[in-house]
Amino acid sequence: MTLKEISDLFPDHEWLTTDGFDDCVMGVVYSFSGEPILAYDYHKVIKKLMKDMSEEDAIEHFNFHIVGSYVGKSTPVYIQT
């Protein structure tokens, strides 16, 4: 599911996104508050980061700069399958 498709399904919702990773969106999850939250594919995010760095550095960058960037209850989530 693309970010465009999700935005079409929720036309009045403002999404918190991870800049530069729109092509890594998987879908929507619902938190305890019932609010929809963007879900990203962990492996796609890491693969995209690896275009500019090693796998080890990509994982470290992801853990510190992306997952570690809590910006409130609508912060995106990352699913590892």
TAMOFEN-V539559 format. One record per residue. RES is the residue in three letters. BURIAL is + if it has 24 or more other C-alpha atoms within 12 Angstrom, else -. Layout:
res->[RES	RES]
burial->[BURIAL	BURIAL]
//
This chain:
res->[MET	THR	LEU	LYS	GLU	ILE	SER	ASP	LEU	PHE	PRO	ASP	HIS	GLU	TRP	LEU	THR	THR	ASP	GLY	PHE	ASP	ASP	CYS	VAL	MET	GLY	VAL	VAL	TYR	SER	PHE	SER	GLY	GLU	PRO	ILE	LEU	ALA	TYR	ASP	TYR	HIS	LYS	VAL	ILE	LYS	LYS	LEU	MET	LYS	ASP	MET	SER	GLU	GLU	ASP	ALA	ILE	GLU	HIS	PHE	ASN	PHE	HIS	ILE	VAL	GLY	SER	TYR	VAL	GLY	LYS	SER	THR	PRO	VAL	TYR	ILE	GLN	THR]
burial->[-	-	+	-	-	+	-	-	-	-	-	-	-	-	+	+	+	+	-	-	+	+	+	+	+	+	+	+	-	-	-	-	-	-	-	+	+	+	+	+	+	+	-	+	+	+	-	-	+	-	-	-	-	-	-	-	-	+	+	-	-	+	-	-	-	+	-	-	-	-	-	-	-	+	+	+	+	+	-	-	-]
//
